[in-house]
Amino acid sequence: MEKYEVVRDIGSGNFGVAKLMRHKETKELVAMKYIERGRRIDENVAREIINHRSLRHPNIIRFKEVLLTPTHLAIVMEYAKGGELFDRISDAGRFSEDEARYFFQQLISGVSYCHFRQICHRDLKLENTLLDGSPAPRLKICDFGYSKTNETSKLKLSMIVAVVAVTFEAEIDGGDASVHRPRGPLPPRVRREGDCLFRTLAYLFDYYAV
């Protein structure tokens, strides 16, 4: 933790607190999610670390490393300074078809890659899609706490949690996503993606989906 300095808080939730941090040497900004050690280090945290770290795609927030403090586990990720896609559509009212298509194509690209790597996100929504803040914003999928993969489903999650809580640093730092080989795509599940597209065009956030 000594290599980072706190810039400001950027969010909070059931998981804990997210902070904007700056690397002291490189000056790179990163997002750091703090999760209290103990009962909060559960199977969702295990899935998030194991699945997210294996993904390398321009439309997915980059997983960097995991750090441990005496009281918290901290997940270090790429910082998307453009904020949530939800906030952008809330400010705009609704997107034109061209703008909705621009973001939807990026969403599908990221989801397709996840499925190709045998990972289902399972919590896709506008709040879990971030923007990098560039003039032509690049969409970034985040929050893999509810994700599942064919490989981790075969393991006992209690054992995974124990590994994450006790020996995760060696496991994570030594992990190389490039060694994982795709084993074919998962069957497509597009309802969540369609829900995001509908909301960007219709600007409706409280409706009954058929």
Secondary structure, DSSP 8 states (H G I E B T S, - for coil): -TTEEEEEEEEEETTEEEEEEEETTT--EEEEEEEESSTTS-HHHHHHHHHHTT---TTB--EEEEEE-SSEEEEEEE--TTEEHHHHHHHHSS--HHHHHHHHHHHHHHHHHHHHTTEE-----GGGEEE--SSS--EEE---TT-EETTGGGS-HHHHHHHHHHHHHHHHHT--GGG-----------HHHHHHHHHHHH---S----
